[in-house]
């Protein structure tokens, strides 16, 4: 498998792991235990690419790999030419009960296989290019600029007819952006595009030119999402994967804001099912208490009904096509298997891969996995990030750089508070808490 991986892709993945970060791409090279979901994911992507829409809820404890799963899914989606966006729900920065902030974060994090965030401008420019090509194909003379612009304007209105019923300002702003771009006014064009992306406080002069007022609101955001999906589809992207990560944060907000947020989520799910958003693959991730607890989805009965899923006692029989899927989390064996993938990927980029495989053998990987998990209270589920960082920077790099380095004799595992996340630190310190037991 690793022999077919390009040097650039291998380097990107290994460099990210060395920093203790989740790679942005290449997650298929690291996936452990996700084979069970591959078939249903491909089915979902096919449905969305065909003009349908899909909603999926992903549940798992902290450290079960929800963020990894979401980025693995996004990686697969981009390889199918989808656009993707990962939005972390936050009480202060991205409250779910204000969908305009969710839409704004979506456009800020919009990513395609060709463009990093924010890919909004290249997507819009590609859409206008596609409209020009359609206009020329319809017989508009290429040397008649006025006729071409007139035809493009007509096509714009036709493609956004459905969107115009709920968000007429979306089409108006796009037309104004086009006019400013053609007219050589990049400042106004950038301001109008920012307004299209849901940014607040756009200059009044730019809004007057576009013929729009105020900032995007909660209800207008749904119409703008609908418009964005149309633009994506016509610019060559069959769909958008939108991940709303860490929805369990809703449990910690004020009760009135929580109720509004839960209802907004229910509304989004219903809009997906009624067909308002063709080309949308909506995914939420959360912990079991969000789905099952009275401060989460159970607080709103209609939402709880939509998320309800029967899980068998043995996770082996889970249905990956269900509306809600669960991630069981890492075991020590799974952690060691992940280490094997990384070791082999690393070795493929060295001059002596056989020495890497021999010096850092499977037994050593299992021992290192046990040691890292042990420093985190025995919780293998939250160990992958630190385990891979230690494996790459502390073991594989020295083995590659120094011919006489033996990790069993020359490497001593150290884990400091400063390099741990809050979740990792809490797990590491759990055994230090004295409890009074009667």
Buried (B, 14 or more C-beta within 10 A) or exposed (E): EBEEBEEEBBEBBBEBBBEBEBBBBBBBBBBBBBEEBBEBBEEBBBBBBEEBBBBBBBBBBBBBBBBBBBBBBBBBBBEBBBBBBBBBBBBEEBBBBBBBBBBBBBBBBBBBBEBEBBBBBBBBBBBBEBBBEBBBEEEBEEEEEEBBBEBBBEBBEEBBEBBBEBBBBBBBBBBBBBBBBEEEBEEBBBBBBBBBBBBEEBBEEBBEBBEBEEBBEBEBBBBBBBBBBBBBBBBBBBBBBBBBBBBBBBBEBEEEBBBBBBBBBBBBBBBBEEEBBBBBBBBBBBBBBBBEBEBBBBBBEBBBEBBEBEBEEEEEEBEBEBBBBBBBBBBBEBBBBBBBBBBBBBBBBBEEBEBBBEBBEEEBBBBBBBBBBBBBBEBBBBBBBBBBBBBBBBBBBBBBEEEEBEBEEEBEBEBEEEBBBEBBBBBBEEEEEEEEEE
